[in-house]
Amino acid sequence: MAPSKPSHFSLWLRRLWRFRPSLYSVALTAFLTAGMLHCNAEPNKTDVQRVKEEFLFLRFQSRIQPRFQGLSDGQLFRLACKNNNVQCDPVVDELKKNDPEFYGVLSKELK
């Protein structure tokens, strides 16, 4: 009796086992990509506070730094959102709910 040929499935498993380091790199790449997509998630209260502080800092710097001198408050606020990697619209909505005085001053510039 002649020895039986290996099945296609067992050959596939052997090939898969041979390339396991590359599978790890694919899995790691997928995990990191998923993490990067999460970077622009909805902002929480800490994000809103950081954007607000960054905006106030940029507004102060706009009197000193030539690169910020021609920018409006709306542009500085968008820059603060960009620097903190958050979307501006949800931050503005949070400010509208939690800090209406600040929102009232800022909303005139964002139109």
N, C-alpha and C positions, 0 to 999 in steps of 0.2 A: 504494500500500500504506500503510495506516494504522499509526502507531507502536504498538508493543505495550504493553500495560499492565504495570506493574511487578508482580512476583510478590508473593505474601503474605509470603514470607520476606524479600525485600528491604525491604518496608514495615516489617516487624517489626524488622529491623536498623537502619533509620533512626530508628525510635522509641526503640530501645534506646540508640543513640548520642546522642540528644537528652537522655536522662535519666542520662547516665553519672555526673555528680556525686552524684546520689542513690544510685546503685549503690555508689559509693565509701563513702558514709556507712553504707550497710547492711553492707558488708563489714567496715568498721571496728567497727561495733557488734557484729557477730558475733564478731570477734576479741577484743574487750574482754570480752564476756560469757563466752567460753571461758576467758579468763584469770582472771576472777573465780570461776568454778567450780573452778578449780584451787587456790584459796586454802585450802580445807579438805582438802588432800591428807594422806596419811600423814606424820607428823612424822619428821624425821631427827634425828640426834644433836644438832645445833645447836639445833633447836627444843626438844628435851627439856631441854637445858641452860638455854635462855632461860626456859622455863616454871618450872624449878626455882629459878632466881635470882629471878624475879618473885615466886614464891610466898614465898621467904624474905624478900624485901623487904616484901611485903604483910603477912607475919606480924610483922615488926618494926614496921611502920607501924600495925598494929592496936592497939598499946599507946599510940600517940600520937594517931592520927586518930580522931575520934569516928565517922566513917562506917564504919570497919572494926572497931570495938570489939566488937560483938555477934556477929561472924562466927566460925564454927568453922574449924578447919584445912581441912576438906573443902570448905567454901564458898570459902575463900581460894584453894585450889588450883584449883577450877573457875573462879574469877575470873581467875586467872593464865593458865589455858588460853584463856579468852575474850579476854583482853587481847592474847594472842599469836596469836589466830585459828587455833588448832589444836584438834582433838578430844581430849578428856581421856582416853578409854579407851585409844587407842594410846600416849599418853604414859605412862600408868600401866603398860602392858605393857612398854614400853621400860625404865622404872625398875625393874620387877620383874626383868628380865634383867640390867641393867647396874649397878644400885645397890640391892641387896637390903636393905641397912641402912636407907636412906632410905624405900624402899617399905614396909618393915615398920612403921615409925612412921606413915607416911601412910595405910596401908591400914586401920588401925583407925578413922580419921576418915572414910574414904570410904564406909563401909558404911551 
